[in-house]
Each structure stands twice: as structure tokens, then as C-alpha cells.
Amino acid sequence: MALYQSIILGIVEGLTEFLPISSTGHLILVSKLLELDQTEFVKSFQIAIQLGAILAILVLNFKAIFNFRILYKIIIAFLPTAVFGILAYKFIKKNLLNNYTIILISLFLGGLLIIIFEIFYEKIFKLQNKSQISIKNALIIGLIQTIAFIPGVSRSLATIVGGLALGINRKTIVEFSFLLALPTILGATVFDLAKTAFSFSLSELKSLLVGFSVAFLVAIVSIKFFLNYIQKNNFLIFGIYRIFISFLFFLII
């Protein structure tokens, strides 16, 4: 992997990780445009550089992470993902991470879901803060998050729309989704690196470091933008974007 490819993928990861548009789907599709084959290293790279985005969450939400009233609910929400991820790891990495058809269909259907959901969202009662999220709701959000193992679905989309459907307001569920990303992505990365036995060459490790660093810097900006954006806007634009990008890549690939 060339240095410029690592930088581009780092930018893509930082921009898309916390938006409901699927960072994994974008990484795989952009890798295709960059003529990168879905080798074991490229697949691991696409998982591992998400840690850069996670570090951005850690920096921006340090105090919230150690709020026990929120922390134990994050752990509960993470459990279904951990169990399913361990059981389905081989299948996901072998059969889903290189399936462009599934990615494009997932992008399209996810966009359609956002548009339809926004039509009815205002009729749903809304909780006002993260501490009001019940253990039951945390577990349901965690179960919904497992759908995001399908590339193109988007972890953010699954958790945010799932939370909105449960009556949690936009800002609250977005912040909860951000915090839930910490154990989810950290766990996925550590598990994947352990499975690959850290068997990377020096040049591959350099690519990982570059992608990680770029993803971190871009994610800082992306997170701040998204939190400001949702104060006055809904998610309709992301639904339209997902449908547009799915058609665009369908024509390109």
C-alpha cells in the first residue's frame, strides 16, 4: 500500500466513521477505486485505522467515558456485538468484506430507511439525556448494532436510528453511539490483530500508522461538525447521499 493510499483511506475513515453512511463500506469502495485488492492486510487495515477515529472520541469525550451511569450501559450495549463478532468473524471477513453487491445494496436500503424514518420521527416521544437510557434500551441498541457487521449498513446508522425509534432524541443517541463505538471498534481491532498474529511487514505497519494518524485528525473535525449539524438538522441529507453514492458506485464498479 502506497503512502498516498494510506492517507486517502485515513481521510475517508475520519470523515465517515461517525456519520450514518458506513465507514467500512466507503473504505472498501474507495480501496477498489485505488486498485487495492482485498488482501488480508487491506482488510485488517480497514478495521485497524478505525482506532484513529476512536482516539478522537476518547479525546473529545474523556469525562463522559468515566461516568458510571453511562459507562455500564455502554458495556451492556456492547455485549451482543462482542458475542456475535466472535462467532461470525471468519464468515464476515471471508465473505462480506469483499462483496461489493452487498455493500451497494446496504447503502441504498439504509438511505431509503433514513428517508422513510424521518417522515415519521417527529411523532415519537423523546428522552432528553444519556442517563435516561434504560438497561433494556441499551441492550436493544446493542442488538441492533450487530446488523452493522454487514458492510454498507453503518454502525452509526443502526445505533442512531435504533435509538431514535426507541424515543431517544437525536443529540442523546448520537452521543451514545459515539461512546458505544469505543468498545466496539477497539474490540474488533484487537480481536482482528490477534487473529492475524500481528504478522505485518514494516511497510505495512507504516501504512497503518499513517492511516491511523490521518483518521484521528480528520475525525476530530468530523465529530464536531456532526454534533453541531444535528442541533438544527435531521438526517435526510445522509439518506439522499447513501442512495446517490450507491448508484454512482454501481455505475463505476
C-alpha positions in Angstrom: 0.0 0.0 0.0 1.4 3.3 -1.1 1.6 6.3 1.3 -0.9 8.3 -0.6 -3.4 5.4 -0.4 -3.0 5.2 3.3 -3.6 9.0 3.6 -6.7 8.8 1.4 -8.2 5.9 3.3 -7.4 7.7 6.6 -9.3 10.7 5.4 -12.3 8.6 4.3 -12.3 6.8 7.7 -12.1 10.0 9.7 -14.9 11.6 7.6 -17.3 8.7 7.6 -16.9 6.7 10.9 -19.4 8.7 12.9 -21.8 9.7 10.1 -24.7 7.3 9.2 -23.1 6.4 5.8 -20.9 3.4 6.6 -17.2 3.9 7.0 -16.4 0.3 6.2 -18.5 0.4 3.0 -16.7 3.6 1.9 -13.2 2.2 2.8 -13.9 -0.9 0.7 -15.3 1.1 -2.3 -12.5 3.7 -2.2 -10.0 0.9 -1.9 -11.5 -0.5 -5.1 -11.0 2.9 -6.8 -7.4 2.9 -5.6 -7.0 -0.5 -7.2 -6.2 -2.1 -3.9 -7.1 -5.8 -3.8 -9.0 -7.0 -0.7 -5.9 -8.9 0.8 -5.8 -9.9 4.4 -3.7 -6.9 5.2 -6.0 -4.4 3.4 -9.0 -5.9 5.3 -7.1 -5.6 8.6 -6.1 -2.1 7.7 -9.7 -1.1 7.1 -10.5 -2.4 10.6 -7.5 -1.1 12.4 -7.4 2.5 11.3 -10.8 2.9 12.9 -8.8 3.2 16.1 -7.7 6.6 15.0 -11.3 7.7 14.9 -11.9 6.1 18.3 -9.0 8.0 19.8 -10.8 11.2 18.7 -13.8 10.2 20.7 -11.6 9.5 23.7 -10.0 12.9 23.5 -13.3 14.8 23.0 -15.4 12.8 25.5 -12.9 11.9 28.2 -15.2 12.8 31.1 -18.3 11.1 29.8 -16.4 7.8 29.4 -15.8 7.6 33.1 -19.3 8.5 34.1 -20.5 5.2 35.6 -24.2 5.9 35.0 -23.4 5.9 31.3 -20.4 3.5 31.2 -22.3 0.4 32.4 -25.0 0.9 29.8 -22.3 1.2 27.1 -20.9 -2.1 28.3 -24.3 -3.7 28.1 -24.9 -2.4 24.6 -21.5 -3.7 23.6 -22.1 -7.3 24.7 -24.3 -8.5 21.8 -21.7 -7.1 19.3 -18.9 -8.9 21.1 -20.6 -12.2 21.1 -21.8 -12.0 17.5 -18.5 -10.7 16.3 -16.5 -13.6 17.8 -18.9 -16.2 16.4 -19.2 -14.6 12.9 -15.6 -13.2 12.5 -14.4 -15.7 9.9 -17.6 -15.5 7.8 -17.6 -11.7 7.9 -14.0 -11.3 6.9 -14.1 -14.0 4.2 -17.5 -13.4 2.6 -18.7 -9.9 3.3 -15.8 -7.5 3.3 -15.2 -8.1 -0.4 -18.8 -8.3 -1.6 -19.5 -5.1 -3.5 -23.0 -6.1 -4.3 -23.9 -6.4 -0.6 -22.3 -3.0 0.2 -24.2 -1.1 -2.6 -27.5 -2.7 -1.7 -26.9 -1.9 2.0 -26.0 1.7 1.2 -29.2 2.1 -0.9 -31.6 0.4 1.6 -30.0 2.3 4.5 -30.6 5.6 2.7 -34.2 4.6 2.0 -34.7 3.7 5.6 -33.4 7.1 6.8 -35.7 9.0 4.4 -38.8 7.0 5.4 -37.9 7.2 9.1 -37.5 11.0 9.0 -41.1 11.3 7.8 -42.4 9.7 11.0 -39.8 10.6 13.5 -41.5 13.8 14.9 -44.3 11.6 16.2 -42.0 9.7 18.6 -41.6 10.7 22.3 -38.0 11.6 23.1 -35.8 11.1 26.1 -33.5 14.0 26.8 -30.2 12.7 28.1 -28.0 9.6 28.1 -28.6 8.7 31.8 -32.3 8.2 30.9 -31.4 5.3 28.5 -32.6 2.2 30.3 -30.7 -1.1 30.5 -33.3 -2.6 28.2 -32.9 0.1 25.6 -29.1 -0.2 25.8 -29.4 -3.9 25.2 -31.7 -3.4 22.2 -29.4 -0.8 20.7 -26.5 -3.3 21.1 -28.5 -6.0 19.3 -29.4 -3.6 16.5 -25.7 -2.6 16.2 -24.9 -6.2 15.2 -26.7 -5.5 11.9 -23.7 -3.3 11.0 -21.5 -6.3 10.6 -22.9 -6.2 7.1 -20.6 -3.8 5.3 -22.6 -0.8 3.9 -25.1 -0.8 6.7 -23.2 1.6 9.0 -22.8 1.1 12.8 -23.8 4.7 13.3 -26.9 4.3 11.2 -28.0 1.2 13.1 -27.5 2.6 16.6 -28.8 6.1 15.8 -32.0 5.0 14.0 -32.5 2.3 16.6 -32.2 4.8 19.4 -34.5 7.3 17.7 -37.1 4.5 17.3 -36.9 3.9 21.0 -37.7 7.5 21.7 -34.2 8.8 22.4 -33.6 12.3 21.0 -31.0 13.0 18.3 -28.3 14.6 20.3 -28.5 11.9 23.1 -28.4 8.9 20.8 -25.6 10.4 18.6 -23.5 10.9 21.7 -24.4 7.4 23.0 -23.5 6.0 19.6 -20.1 7.8 19.7 -19.3 6.3 23.1 -20.5 2.8 22.1 -18.0 3.0 19.2 -15.2 2.9 21.8 -15.5 -0.7 23.0 -17.0 -1.9 19.7 -14.2 -0.8 17.4 -11.4 -1.3 19.9 -12.7 -4.9 20.5 -12.9 -5.5 16.7 -9.4 -4.2 16.1 -7.7 -6.1 18.9 -9.5 -9.3 18.0 -8.6 -9.0 14.3 -4.9 -8.2 15.1 -4.8 -11.1 17.5 -6.2 -13.4 14.8 -3.6 -12.2 12.3 -0.9 -12.6 14.9 0.3 -9.0 14.1 2.0 -10.5 11.1 2.6 -7.3 9.2 5.8 -6.1 7.4 7.5 -2.9 8.4 6.0 -1.1 5.4 2.5 -2.4 6.3 2.9 -1.1 9.9 4.0 2.2 8.4 0.8 2.3 6.4 -1.3 1.5 9.5 0.4 4.3 11.4 -0.2 6.8 8.7 -3.8 5.8 8.2 -4.4 5.8 12.0 -3.0 9.3 12.4 -4.9 10.8 9.5 -8.1 9.2 10.6 -7.7 10.7 14.1 -7.1 14.2 12.9 -10.0 14.2 10.4 -12.3 12.5 12.9 -11.8 15.4 15.3 -13.3 17.8 12.8 -16.0 15.3 11.6 -17.3 14.7 15.1 -17.5 18.4 15.9 -19.3 19.1 12.6 -21.8 16.3 13.2 -22.7 17.3 16.7 -23.2 20.9 15.5 -25.2 19.7 12.5 -27.7 17.7 14.4 -28.6 20.7 16.6 -30.6 22.2 13.7 -30.9 19.5 11.1 -32.3 16.0 10.6 -30.5 13.1 8.8 -32.4 13.3 5.5 -29.3 14.5 3.6 -27.4 11.4 4.6 -30.2 9.2 3.3 -30.1 11.0 -0.1 -26.3 10.8 -0.1 -26.4 7.0 0.5 -28.8 6.4 -2.4 -26.7 8.7 -4.7 -23.4 7.0 -3.8 -24.8 3.5 -4.2 -25.9 4.4 -7.8 -22.7 6.1 -8.5 -20.5 3.2 -7.5 -22.9 0.8 -9.3 -22.0 2.6 -12.5 -18.3 2.8 -11.7 -17.5 -0.7 -10.4 
